[in-house]
Amino acid sequence: MKPVVFCTIAAKNYFACIRTLADSLRAQHPQADVAALVVDRDELPPLAADEVTLQLHGPADFLPETRFRPMAFKYDVTELCTAVKPFYLSHLFRQGYRKVVYLDPDILVLRPLDIVLDALDQSNIVLTPHLVEPLPLDDKIPTEVNILQAGAYNLGFIGLAAGAETERMLAWWSRRLEDFCFNEVSKGLFVDQKWIDLVPGLFDGVQVLRHPGLNVAYWNLRERDITQQDEQFFAKGEPILFFHFSGYDTSHPTVISRHLSRYTLKEYPVVAPLFERYTKLLAANGHARYRRIPYGFATFDNGFPIEPAMRRQYAEALRQGRQFGDPFAAGGRRSFFQEITGIEPVELPMGVNIAGYFRAELGIGEAARGYVRVIQKLGYATSLYDFSDTAPSRKLDTTFGEFSRDNPFGINLICVNADQVEVFASRATEDFFRDRYNIGLWAWELPDFPSEWVPCARRFDEIWTASHFIRASLEKSLETPVYTIPHVVEPGAVTPRSKSYFGLREDEFCFLYSFDFNSTFERKNPLAAVAAFKRAFRPDEPVCLVLKCINEHLAPESFARLTAAVQGSNIRILNGYLSREDKHALTQACDAYISLHRSEGFGLTIAEAMYFGKPVIATGWSGNMDFMTPDNSFPVEVAPVVIRETTHVYRAGNIWAEPNIEHAARLMREVYEHPEAARARGEQAAHDMREYHSIAAIGRVVEARLREIEQCRRAKVIQRTLAARQETAPAAPATPPVASPSAAMLNGHRSGQGWQLALRSQPELARQMLPLPGEAYVEDSKVGTLGRLSKRLLARLFRFYIFHQNKLNVHLQGRVMELTEDVHRLNEALAELRAQLFHLEKH
């Protein structure tokens, strides 16, 4: 047999705790195995990629779905993680271990646990008590009454040795926890822990370890007299073997535990270094990332949240003998969701309706085309709504050719900037937005967002932006959630073209800058590139600057200024549209790329040049700094300046950047004179763009977002249905106040919720519990199809009797339920009379 395994149990959001515990165990017991049970849905982000060195298990390893899923529904996350404990411990013994030691995930092992392993040589079960000394009789939490309610022994730790008595105890414990692992102190239950109070009396070989260094936690800190010597911690002079950080939250580092009111770390500073150490270990193990993982069993499969009252109602229904299908399924036969909400599940097809400038040759059109490629690559169905007719740019892009005005899917992605939202809404009509989860894709280039565009956000459930720069600007003004979803930068293979194909000299080193006059001449700032080039190079040097531009007819005065500025220098203006193939071929043919813009929302042409491995010199400010670094490009120094005159949508008083012309000229010279070093940065740029902006990379971001959106969308549709039903329902008569929170829960109400559980009355519930005529006979048969056919035949022969017997059963059970309700009301009235009598006697 294998000697020993240490194990723990948690949901995925506690995985940093699991890793921290495992690291501390391996440090003290390098030869021992360490295992963890992760209790969560498999559909959530996998953990295998974290290269953990402990055994990972799931409930499916030892519990069939038909038993586990009802437990996962009726129990909350804490209850479920404790309910599966004896099942998991039994599973580990079946793997051949002689000793199994369970530790909660929020424990840090500081010394070897030899005292526990030695005890298991003599005993079957090893426990640690909450207290070994009395607590003061005061009103500080925890009190001894709290300890009595929670249980004498803390089940953050238990040690077990293989044997018949241990097997018998685990079987007993498993049967109890499958149905009675609730956190209901008023009913004498406290998850798995309270049951252990019975263990010393029911089973042989139980040893209680009272060593002061075991299971040190908030409930026994004072009695343990903690001291520190040379970075080692002691309790009553004995080394602390493991510390239990129960109730500790790293976001509130001065609070020892949320369950403690006796003192804080400031009042008990001796343990502060230990808490600081634990916080750092959690951070190193990714706690900030893992803690954001949502609990997988918190919603139905359509995204509707599962409230605590629903879990208790489900457990009560099972106790009464009700039968349901998969409790998480919103549809299907015997759906608990339909029973508890009274509505049919929302079944709009999975997919995304995407609206944008798909034929237009402009930046936001290219962005929309990139998102379509990503979403289709992920396997989602799409419906494309082309809005190109309103764009001033050429409309000859043929990437996509099939468009529709319909939006059959539940999610809309509308790739239209804020200033054009109402124009789009007038074309698409309000029905396009109705009963959909609406996402807007917006670009913006300045730190402050125009106030007149803010109301447009009300049409959307969330906004996507291509950079953190845009997101920061929008979040200052919008209440709508904003997410950064970077643009796809994957032009794909391009047929190479020579420089001469574009009218350029093959022997010249070519810098390129591409821009659109429609994107505002002042913001794109090509005159700065002209000035920097003139400062860097003499006219007789074999270096040229290529200014590739489109839509010059929209700004004739600006084009005239540019034409005048390039006179007397080796600068070429290539105006007019190129095909997609030739546009990318020009970028490939040139030797470097420069953009001395005053601001960019993302900087797509910069990113494309980096994709092709070109050395890029660009303004070191705004959205392009999401992907530009000193290792993969040449950022230009800037000075923030206030816009003096309103230019198009860029208002006076806002801020953008003025690139340092002298610094840009030096960088141009450096790239020209040191081509090998410049090429190395270009190669790094090409690697980075493929790593972080490919279809696959952006697909991972989009997929995670769409999965969460689909759940949220369905939940919102259901909530709207419930709200509409409540608005049309007749007003209910006033009811007396509920006697207790548990009673309120069982009656289907929960304070602060905008909905009520659509539960049947008790007589209706009794009728629902009865099978339809013959149903009980045809559910299943151990002998297969022949048995089911035989049962159906018997059901038909006796259907008249069954029908009338069912009517009698309904009547009798309905009367019993009514009498039970009468007794309940009489008991409440009696309790009220007793309280009044007591009040009179007291006065």
C-alpha positions in Angstrom: 0.0 0.0 0.0 1.0 3.6 -0.5 2.0 5.3 2.8 0.2 8.6 2.9 -1.6 11.3 0.9 -2.5 14.8 2.0 -5.7 16.1 0.3 -8.0 19.1 0.1 -11.2 20.2 -1.5 -12.3 23.5 -3.1 -13.9 25.2 -6.1 -11.8 26.7 -8.8 -11.8 30.2 -7.3 -9.8 28.8 -4.4 -7.1 27.3 -6.6 -4.4 29.6 -5.4 -5.2 28.4 -1.9 -4.9 24.8 -3.1 -1.5 25.5 -4.6 -0.2 27.4 -1.6 -1.3 24.5 0.7 0.3 22.0 -1.7 3.6 23.9 -1.8 3.8 24.1 2.0 3.0 20.3 2.3 5.7 19.4 -0.2 8.2 21.5 1.7 7.5 19.6 4.9 6.8 16.1 3.4 8.6 15.9 0.1 8.0 12.2 -0.2 4.2 12.3 0.4 1.5 12.6 -2.3 -0.7 15.6 -2.4 -4.1 15.5 -4.0 -7.0 18.0 -4.5 -10.6 17.6 -5.4 -11.9 20.5 -7.5 -15.6 20.9 -7.2 -16.8 22.9 -10.1 -18.2 22.6 -13.6 -15.8 21.3 -16.3 -17.0 23.9 -18.7 -15.1 26.6 -16.8 -11.5 27.5 -17.7 -9.3 24.4 -17.3 -6.6 24.3 -14.6 -4.3 21.6 -16.2 -2.4 24.3 -18.0 -1.0 25.6 -14.7 1.6 22.8 -14.6 0.6 21.9 -11.0 2.5 19.0 -9.4 -0.4 17.6 -7.4 -3.1 15.1 -8.3 -6.3 16.7 -9.4 -9.6 14.9 -9.1 -13.2 15.7 -9.9 -16.4 14.4 -8.4 -17.0 12.3 -11.5 -14.1 10.2 -10.4 -16.2 8.6 -7.7 -19.8 9.9 -7.8 -22.2 9.2 -10.7 -23.9 12.2 -12.2 -27.3 11.1 -11.0 -26.1 11.5 -7.4 -23.7 14.4 -7.7 -25.8 16.9 -9.7 -28.7 16.9 -7.2 -26.1 17.5 -4.4 -24.5 20.3 -6.5 -27.9 22.0 -6.9 -29.3 21.7 -3.4 -26.1 22.7 -1.6 -24.2 26.0 -1.9 -20.5 25.9 -2.6 -19.4 25.5 1.0 -22.0 22.9 1.7 -21.1 21.0 -1.5 -17.4 21.0 -0.9 -18.0 19.6 2.6 -20.7 17.1 1.5 -18.4 15.3 -0.9 -15.6 15.0 1.7 -16.3 11.4 2.9 -16.9 10.2 -0.6 -13.5 11.6 -1.7 -11.6 10.2 1.3 -13.1 6.8 0.5 -11.9 7.2 -3.1 -8.4 7.9 -1.9 -8.4 4.8 0.3 -9.5 2.8 -2.7 -6.4 4.1 -4.5 -4.3 2.1 -1.9 -3.3 4.7 0.7 -2.7 3.6 4.3 -3.2 7.1 5.7 -5.3 10.0 4.4 -4.9 13.4 6.0 -7.5 16.1 4.9 -6.6 19.8 5.3 -8.8 22.8 4.3 -7.4 24.8 1.3 -6.9 27.9 3.4 -4.3 26.2 5.6 -0.5 26.8 5.6 1.7 23.9 6.9 4.7 25.3 8.8 6.3 22.2 10.3 6.2 18.4 9.6 2.9 16.8 10.7 4.7 13.7 12.2 2.5 13.9 15.3 -0.6 13.3 13.1 1.1 10.4 11.2 2.3 8.8 14.4 -1.2 9.1 15.9 -2.6 7.3 12.9 -0.3 4.3 13.6 -2.3 3.8 16.8 -5.8 5.2 15.9 -8.4 5.0 13.1 -9.5 8.6 13.3 -7.6 11.7 14.5 -9.4 15.0 15.2 -8.6 18.4 16.7 -11.0 20.4 18.9 -11.9 24.0 18.4 -11.0 24.8 22.0 -8.9 23.3 24.7 -9.6 26.2 27.1 -12.8 28.1 28.0 -13.6 31.4 26.2 -14.6 34.5 28.2 -18.3 34.9 28.9 -18.8 38.1 26.8 -20.6 39.1 23.6 -17.6 38.9 21.4 -17.6 36.4 18.5 -17.0 33.5 18.6 -18.6 32.5 21.9 -18.8 29.1 23.3 -22.4 29.0 22.1 -21.1 29.5 18.5 -18.6 26.7 19.0 -21.5 24.4 20.3 -23.5 25.3 17.2 -20.6 24.7 14.8 -19.4 21.5 16.5 -16.7 20.5 19.0 -14.2 19.5 16.4 -12.9 21.6 13.5 -13.2 19.7 10.2 -10.6 21.8 8.5 -8.5 18.8 9.5 -9.1 15.1 9.9 -6.7 12.2 9.7 -7.8 8.7 8.9 -6.1 5.3 8.8 -7.1 2.5 6.5 -9.2 -0.2 8.2 -12.7 -1.7 8.6 -13.7 0.8 11.3 -12.7 3.8 9.2 -14.5 2.3 6.2 -17.6 1.9 8.4 -17.3 5.5 9.6 -16.9 7.0 6.1 -20.0 5.0 4.9 -22.0 6.3 7.8 -20.8 9.9 7.2 -21.4 9.7 3.4 -25.0 8.7 3.8 -25.7 11.6 6.2 -24.0 14.2 4.1 -25.6 13.3 0.9 -28.9 14.6 2.3 -28.1 16.6 5.4 -25.0 18.8 4.9 -26.8 22.1 5.2 -25.6 25.2 7.0 -28.7 25.4 9.2 -27.6 26.0 12.7 -31.1 26.5 13.9 -31.9 22.9 12.9 -28.8 21.5 14.6 -26.9 21.2 11.3 -23.6 22.7 10.3 -22.3 21.2 7.1 -20.1 18.1 7.6 -18.6 19.3 10.9 -21.5 19.0 13.4 -21.9 15.3 12.5 -18.4 14.5 13.8 -19.6 15.3 17.3 -21.2 11.8 17.2 -18.0 10.0 16.0 -16.2 9.4 19.3 -19.3 7.7 20.7 -20.1 5.7 17.5 -16.8 4.4 16.4 -13.7 2.9 18.0 -10.1 4.2 17.7 -10.8 7.9 17.8 -8.0 10.1 19.1 -8.3 13.8 19.8 -5.0 15.7 19.5 -4.7 18.7 21.8 -1.2 19.8 20.7 -1.3 23.7 20.7 0.4 23.9 17.4 -2.3 22.0 15.5 -5.1 23.9 13.7 -4.3 27.3 15.1 -7.0 29.7 13.9 -9.1 32.7 14.8 -11.2 30.8 17.3 -8.2 29.8 19.5 -5.6 32.5 18.9 -5.9 33.9 22.5 -5.7 30.6 24.3 -2.6 29.5 22.3 -0.4 32.4 23.4 1.3 33.0 20.1 5.0 34.1 20.0 7.6 34.5 17.3 11.3 33.7 17.4 13.6 33.9 14.4 10.8 33.9 11.9 9.3 30.8 13.5 5.9 30.9 15.3 5.0 29.1 18.5 1.9 28.3 20.4 2.3 27.9 24.2 6.0 27.4 23.5 5.3 24.6 21.0 6.0 25.0 17.2 2.9 25.9 15.2 2.5 22.9 12.8 -0.2 24.4 10.6 -2.2 27.7 10.7 -5.8 27.8 9.5 -6.6 31.1 7.8 -10.4 30.5 8.1 -12.4 33.5 7.0 -9.4 35.6 5.9 -9.8 37.8 2.9 -6.7 39.3 1.3 -8.7 42.4 0.2 -9.1 43.2 3.9 -5.6 42.5 5.2 -6.2 43.9 8.8 -9.1 41.6 9.5 -8.1 38.2 10.9 -11.4 36.6 9.9 -14.8 37.7 8.9 -16.1 35.4 11.6 -14.2 37.2 14.4 -15.0 40.3 16.4 -12.7 39.8 19.4 -9.7 41.5 17.9 -8.0 42.6 14.6 -4.4 42.2 13.5 -3.6 45.6 14.9 -4.8 44.4 18.3 -3.0 41.1 18.0 0.1 42.1 15.9 2.2 39.0 16.8 0.6 37.1 13.9 0.7 39.9 11.4 3.9 38.7 9.8 2.3 35.3 9.3 -0.7 36.8 7.5 1.6 39.0 5.4 3.6 35.9 4.3 0.4 34.0 3.5 -0.9 36.9 1.4 2.3 37.1 -0.6 2.2 33.3 -1.2 -1.4 33.5 -2.5 -0.5 36.4 -4.8 2.5 34.4 -6.2 0.1 31.5 -6.9 -2.3 33.6 -8.9 -5.0 34.4 -6.3 -6.0 37.6 -8.1 -6.7 35.6 -11.3 -8.3 32.6 -9.7 -10.6 34.4 -7.3 -12.5 35.9 -10.3 -13.5 32.5 -11.7 -17.3 32.3 -11.2 -18.7 29.3 -9.4 -19.9 26.8 -12.0 -23.0 25.7 -10.2 -24.3 29.2 -9.5 -26.7 29.2 -12.5 -29.1 27.1 -14.5 -27.7 26.1 -17.9 -29.5 29.1 -19.4 -27.6 31.5 -17.2 -30.4 32.3 -14.8 -29.0 32.6 -11.2 -29.8 29.9 -8.6 -30.9 31.7 -5.4 -30.5 30.1 -2.0 -34.2 29.8 -1.7 -34.3 27.7 -4.8 -31.7 25.3 -3.4 -33.7 24.8 -0.2 -37.0 24.4 -2.2 -35.3 21.7 -4.4 -34.1 19.9 -1.3 -37.5 20.0 0.3 -39.1 18.7 -2.9 -36.7 15.8 -3.1 -37.5 15.0 0.6 -41.2 14.9 -0.3 -40.5 12.4 -3.0 -40.7 14.7 -6.0 -38.7 13.6 -9.0 -36.9 15.9 -11.5 -34.6 15.6 -14.4 -31.2 17.4 -14.4 -31.8 20.2 -11.9 -29.6 22.6 -13.8 -31.5 22.1 -17.1 -33.9 24.8 -18.0 -35.8 22.6 -20.4 -36.7 19.0 -20.8 -38.9 16.6 -19.0 -39.6 17.3 -15.3 -37.7 20.5 -15.4 -37.2 22.0 -11.9 -36.5 25.4 -13.6 -40.0 25.5 -15.1 -41.5 24.3 -11.9 -39.8 27.0 -9.8 -40.2 29.9 -12.2 -43.4 28.9 -14.0 -42.0 29.8 -17.5 -40.6 28.0 -20.5 -36.9 28.3 -21.1 -35.6 30.8 -23.6 -34.3 29.0 -26.6 -33.1 31.6 -29.1 -30.5 30.0 -31.4 -26.9 30.4 -30.4 -25.1 32.9 -32.6 -24.2 36.5 -33.1 -25.7 39.1 -35.3 -22.9 41.5 -36.4 -23.6 44.9 -38.0 -20.8 47.0 -39.5 -19.2 48.5 -42.6 -18.3 45.2 -44.1 -17.8 46.5 -47.7 -16.2 49.8 -46.7 -12.4 50.3 -46.7 -11.9 52.0 -43.4 -10.5 51.1 -40.0 -13.7 50.3 -38.2 -14.8 48.2 -41.2 -11.6 46.2 -41.0 -12.1 45.8 -37.3 -15.6 44.4 -37.9 -14.3 42.0 -40.5 -11.7 40.8 -38.0 -14.3 40.1 -35.3 -16.5 38.2 -37.8 -13.5 35.9 -38.7 -12.9 35.3 -35.0 -16.5 34.5 -34.1 -17.0 32.2 -37.1 -13.7 30.5 -36.3 -15.1 29.8 -32.8 -18.0 28.0 -34.4 -20.8 30.5 -33.8 -23.4 31.1 -36.4 -23.5 34.6 -37.7 -25.8 37.0 -39.5 -24.1 40.0 -41.1 -25.9 43.3 -41.5 -24.0 45.6 -43.8 -24.1 49.3 -43.0 -21.5 50.5 -45.6 -23.9 52.7 -47.6 -23.5 55.5 -45.0 -19.7 55.4 -45.0 -17.7 58.0 -47.1 -15.0 55.5 -48.0 -14.8 53.2 -51.0 -16.9 50.1 -50.7 -15.2 47.4 -52.7 -14.0 45.0 -50.0 -15.2 41.5 -50.9 -14.2 39.6 -47.8 -17.9 38.8 -47.1 -20.7 38.8 -49.6 -23.8 37.5 -47.9 -25.7 40.0 -45.9 -29.1 40.1 -44.2 -31.3 42.6 -42.4 -32.5 39.9 -40.0 -31.0 39.3 -36.6 -32.1 35.8 -35.6 -29.6 35.3 -32.8 -29.7 36.5 -29.2 -26.5 38.6 -29.3 -26.0 41.8 -31.4 -22.5 43.1 -32.1 -22.9 46.5 -33.6 -19.6 47.8 -35.0 -20.7 51.4 -35.4 -19.1 54.4 -33.5 -21.0 56.3 -31.0 -21.7 59.3 -33.3 -23.5 57.0 -35.8 -25.5 54.8 -33.4 -28.7 56.8 -33.8 -28.3 56.7 -37.6 -27.9 53.0 -37.5 -30.9 52.6 -35.1 -33.1 54.6 -37.6 -32.1 52.3 -40.4 -32.3 49.0 -38.5 -35.4 50.0 -36.4 -36.0 49.4 -32.7 -36.8 45.7 -33.2 -33.2 45.1 -34.0 -32.3 45.9 -30.4 -35.3 44.4 -28.7 -34.9 41.2 -26.6 -31.2 41.0 -27.6 -28.0 41.4 -25.7 -26.5 44.4 -27.5 -22.8 45.1 -27.7 -21.4 48.3 -29.3 -17.9 48.4 -30.8 -16.7 51.9 -30.3 -13.4 53.7 -31.2 -12.3 57.0 -29.8 -8.9 58.8 -29.7 -8.9 61.3 -26.8 -8.9 61.0 -23.0 -12.3 62.7 -22.6 -15.4 61.3 -24.3 -17.9 63.7 -25.9 -20.8 64.2 -23.5 -23.4 64.4 -26.3 -22.6 60.8 -27.3 -23.0 59.4 -23.8 -26.8 58.8 -24.2 -26.1 56.4 -27.1 -24.6 53.9 -24.6 -28.1 53.3 -23.1 -28.9 51.2 -26.1 -26.2 48.7 -25.2 -25.6 46.1 -22.5 -21.8 46.6 -22.9 -19.3 48.3 -25.1 -16.2 46.7 -26.7 -13.1 48.8 -27.4 -9.8 47.9 -29.0 -7.5 49.3 -26.4 -7.1 50.1 -22.8 -6.7 53.8 -23.8 -10.2 53.9 -25.3 -11.6 52.0 -22.4 -10.2 54.4 -19.8 -11.8 57.3 -21.7 -15.2 55.7 -22.0 -15.3 54.4 -18.4 -15.0 58.0 -17.1 -18.3 58.9 -18.8 -20.4 55.8 -19.2 -22.3 53.7 -16.8 -22.5 50.9 -19.4 -19.7 48.2 -18.8 -16.7 48.6 -21.1 -14.4 45.7 -22.1 -11.1 45.7 -24.0 -11.3 43.3 -27.0 -8.3 44.0 -29.1 -8.4 44.0 -32.9 -7.4 41.0 -34.9 -4.1 41.6 -36.7 -3.6 38.7 -39.1 -3.5 39.8 -42.8 -2.4 36.4 -43.8 -0.1 35.4 -46.7 0.5 38.2 -49.2 2.0 37.9 -52.6 5.3 39.9 -52.5 5.6 43.0 -54.7 8.8 44.9 -55.6 9.3 48.5 -54.7 9.2 49.3 -58.4 5.7 47.9 -58.7 4.6 50.9 -56.7 6.9 53.4 -58.6 9.6 53.4 -56.0 13.4 52.9 -56.4 14.7 49.5 -55.5 18.0 50.9 -54.1 16.4 53.3 -51.7 15.6 52.6 -48.0 11.8 53.4 -47.8 9.9 54.6 -44.7 6.1 54.3 -45.1 3.2 56.1 -43.5 -0.4 55.2 -44.5 -3.4 57.3 -43.4 -6.9 58.4 -44.4 -7.8 62.1 -44.7 -11.3 61.1 -43.4 -9.7 60.3 -40.1 -8.7 64.0 -39.6 -5.5 65.4 -41.0 -4.6 67.1 -37.7 -4.8 63.9 -35.7 -3.0 61.7 -38.2 -0.3 64.5 -38.4 1.6 63.5 -41.5 3.4 66.9 -41.5 5.3 65.7 -38.4 6.6 62.7 -40.4 7.6 65.0 -43.2 9.5 67.3 -40.7 11.3 64.4 -39.0 12.3 62.9 -42.3 13.7 66.2 -43.6 15.6 66.6 -40.3 17.1 63.1 -40.5 18.1 62.9 -44.1 19.7 65.0 -46.8 17.9 65.0 -50.2 20.8 63.2 -51.9 20.8 60.2 -49.5 19.2 57.0 -50.8 16.3 57.2 -48.4 12.7 58.0 -49.2 9.5 58.6 -47.3 6.3 57.2 -48.8 3.0 58.8 -47.7 0.2 56.5 -48.7 -3.2 58.3 -48.4 -6.8 58.0 -49.4 -9.8 60.4 -49.5 -7.7 63.5 -50.2 -10.7 64.9 -52.0 -12.5 65.3 -48.7 -9.8 67.7 -47.4 -8.4 69.6 -50.4 -6.8 72.4 -48.3 -5.0 69.9 -46.1 -3.8 67.9 -49.1 -2.5 71.1 -50.6 -0.5 71.8 -47.4 1.0 68.3 -47.5 1.9 68.7 -51.2 3.7 72.0 -50.5 5.5 70.5 -47.5 7.2 67.7 -49.4 8.7 69.9 -52.0 12.4 69.7 -52.4 12.7 66.3 -50.5 12.7 62.7 -51.4 9.1 62.2 -50.2 6.6 60.5 -52.5 2.8 60.8 -52.1 0.8 57.8 -53.2 -2.8 58.9 -53.1 -5.8 56.7 -54.0 -7.1 53.3 -53.0 -5.2 50.0 -53.4 -6.6 46.6 -53.3 -6.3 44.8 -49.9 -3.5 42.6 -51.5 -1.5 45.6 -52.8 -2.0 47.6 -49.6 -0.4 44.8 -47.5 2.2 44.2 -50.3 3.3 47.9 -50.1 3.8 47.6 -46.3 5.9 44.4 -47.0 8.0 46.1 -49.7 9.0 49.1 -47.6 11.8 48.9 -45.0 10.3 50.6 -42.0 7.1 52.3 -40.9 6.5 55.6 -39.2 3.5 57.2 -37.5 3.8 60.5 -35.7 0.1 60.7 -35.0 -1.2 62.9 -32.2 -3.5 60.1 -31.0 -4.8 56.7 -32.0 -7.6 54.6 -30.6 -5.7 51.5 -31.6 -3.4 52.1 -34.6 -4.2 49.3 -37.0 -1.7 50.3 -39.7 1.0 50.3 -37.1 0.0 46.9 -35.9 -0.1 45.5 -39.5 3.5 46.8 -40.1 4.6 45.1 -37.0 2.9 41.9 -38.1 5.1 42.0 -41.2 8.2 42.4 -39.1 8.9 46.0 -40.0 10.8 48.3 -37.6 8.1 50.8 -36.4 8.7 54.3 -35.2 5.5 55.7 -33.7 4.2 58.2 -31.2 4.6 56.8 -27.7 1.1 57.6 -26.5 -2.5 56.4 -26.9 -3.9 53.1 -28.0 -0.9 51.8 -29.9 1.0 51.6 -26.6 -1.1 48.5 -25.8 1.1 46.5 -28.2 4.2 48.7 -28.7 7.2 48.3 -26.3 10.9 49.4 -26.5 11.7 45.7 -27.3 9.5 45.4 -30.4 9.4 49.0 -31.7 10.7 52.6 -31.4 8.3 54.7 -29.3 8.8 58.5 -29.9 8.9 60.8 -26.9 5.8 63.1 -26.6 4.5 66.1 -24.8 0.8 66.4 -23.9 -0.8 69.5 -25.4 -4.2 71.1 -25.1 -6.2 71.3 -28.3 -6.6 75.0 -29.1 -9.2 74.9 -31.9 -12.0 72.4 -32.4 -11.1 70.1 -35.3 -14.0 67.9 -36.5 -15.1 65.9 -33.4 -11.9 66.8 -31.4 -13.0 69.7 -29.3 -10.8 72.5 -28.0 -9.8 71.9 -24.4 -9.2 68.2 -24.8 -5.7 66.7 -24.8 -3.6 64.9 -27.3 0.2 64.4 -27.8 2.7 66.3 -29.7 5.5 63.9 -30.8 9.1 65.1 -30.4 10.3 65.7 -34.0 14.0 65.7 -33.0 13.7 62.3 -31.2 11.8 60.9 -34.2 14.5 62.1 -36.6 17.2 60.4 -34.4 15.2 57.1 -34.4 14.8 57.3 -38.2 18.5 57.7 -38.6 19.1 54.8 -36.1 16.9 52.5 -38.1 18.6 53.4 -41.3 22.2 53.2 -40.1 21.7 50.0 -37.9 19.5 47.8 -40.0 20.4 44.5 -38.2 19.4 45.9 -34.8 16.2 47.4 -36.3 15.4 44.1 -38.0 15.7 42.3 -34.6 13.0 44.6 -33.1 10.9 44.0 -36.2 11.2 40.2 -35.7 10.1 40.6 -32.1 7.2 42.7 -33.2 6.1 40.0 -35.7 6.3 37.4 -32.9 4.3 39.6 -30.5 1.5 40.3 -33.0 1.1 36.6 -33.8 1.2 35.7 -30.2 -1.3 38.3 -28.9 -3.4 39.5 -31.9 -3.9 36.5 -34.0 -7.4 35.1 -34.7 -6.6 32.3 -32.1 -5.4 34.8 -29.4 -8.4 37.2 -29.8 -10.6 34.2 -30.1 -9.8 33.1 -26.6 -10.8 36.6 -25.3 -14.0 36.7 -27.4 -15.0 33.2 -26.5 -14.8 33.8 -22.8 -16.8 37.0 -23.2 -19.5 35.5 -25.4 -20.0 32.5 -23.1 -20.6 34.8 -20.2 -22.9 37.1 -22.3 -25.0 34.1 -23.5 -25.7 33.2 -19.9 -26.4 36.8 -18.9 -28.6 37.4 -22.0 -30.8 34.4 -21.2 -31.1 35.4 -17.6 -32.2 38.9 -18.6 -34.9 37.7 -20.9 -36.3 35.5 -18.2 -36.2 38.3 -15.7 -38.0 40.6 -18.1 -40.6 37.8 -18.6 -41.1 37.5 -14.8 -41.3 41.3 -14.4 -43.9 41.6 -17.2 -45.9 38.8 -15.5 -45.8 40.6 -12.2 -47.0 43.8 -13.8 -50.0 42.2 -15.3 -50.9 40.0 -12.3 -53.7 41.2 -10.0 -52.5 42.6 -6.7 -52.1 40.0 -4.0 -53.9 40.5 -0.7 -51.8 41.7 2.2 -50.2 38.9 4.2 -49.0 39.0 7.8 -45.3 39.2 8.4 -43.3 36.0 8.2 -42.3 34.5 11.4 -38.7 33.6 10.5 -36.2 33.9 7.7 -36.4 30.1 7.1 -40.2 30.4 6.8 -39.8 33.2 4.3 -37.5 31.1 2.3 -39.8 28.1 2.2 -42.7 30.3 1.2 -40.7 31.4 -1.9 -39.8 34.9 -1.0 -36.4 36.5 -0.6 -35.8 40.1 0.4 -34.2 42.2 -2.2 -35.2 40.1 -5.2 -37.3 41.4 -8.0 -39.0 38.0 -8.5 -40.9 35.4 -6.5 -40.7 31.7 -6.9 -43.7 30.4 -8.8 -44.2 27.6 -6.4 -47.4 25.5 -6.2 -49.5 25.5 -3.0 -49.1 22.6 -0.7 -52.3 20.9 -1.9 -51.1 21.4 -5.5 -47.7 20.1 -4.6 -49.4 17.0 -3.2 -51.2 16.5 -6.4 -48.0 17.0 -8.4 -46.3 14.3 -6.4 -48.9 11.7 -7.6 -48.1 9.9 -10.8 -50.5 10.2 -13.7 -52.6 7.1 -14.4 -50.1 4.4 -15.2 -47.0 6.6 -15.0 -45.6 4.9 -11.9 -45.6 1.6 -13.8 -43.9 2.7 -17.0 -41.0 4.8 -15.6 -38.4 2.0 -16.0 -37.8 -1.7 -15.8 -34.8 -3.8 -14.8 -35.6 -6.3 -17.6 -35.6 -3.7 -20.4 -38.1 -3.1 -23.2 -40.1 -6.3 -22.5 -40.6 -5.2 -18.9 -41.7 -1.7 -19.9 -44.2 -3.1 -22.4 -45.6 -5.4 -19.8 -46.0 -2.5 -17.3 -47.8 -0.4 -20.0 -50.2 -3.3 -20.6 -51.0 -3.6 -16.9 -51.4 0.1 -16.7 -54.0 0.0 -19.5 -55.9 -2.9 -17.9 -56.1 -1.1 -14.5 -56.3 2.5 -15.8 -59.9 3.0 -14.6 -59.1 1.9 -11.1 -55.8 3.9 -11.1 -57.6 7.0 -12.2 -60.2 6.9 -9.5 -57.6 5.9 -6.9 -55.5 8.9 -7.8 -58.6 11.2 -7.5 -59.1 9.8 -4.0 -55.4 10.2 -3.1 -55.5 13.8 -4.3 -58.5 14.6 -2.2 -57.1 12.9 0.9 -53.6 14.5 0.6 -55.1 17.9 -0.1 -57.2 17.7 3.1 -54.1 16.6 5.1 -52.2 19.6 3.7 -55.0 21.9 4.6 -55.2 20.6 8.1 -51.5 20.9 8.4 -51.7 24.6 7.4 -54.5 25.1 9.9 -52.4 23.6 12.7 -49.5 25.8 11.7 -51.7 28.9 11.8 -53.1 27.9 15.2 -49.5 27.3 16.6 -48.5 30.8 15.4 -51.6 32.3 17.1 -50.9 30.4 20.3 -47.3 31.6 20.3 -48.5 35.2 19.9 -51.0 34.8 22.8 -48.2 33.4 25.0 -46.0 36.3 24.2 -48.8 38.7 25.1 -49.4 36.8 28.4 -45.7 36.9 29.2 -45.7 40.7 28.6 -48.7 41.2 30.9 -47.2 39.1 33.7 -43.9 41.1 33.4 -45.7 44.4 33.9 
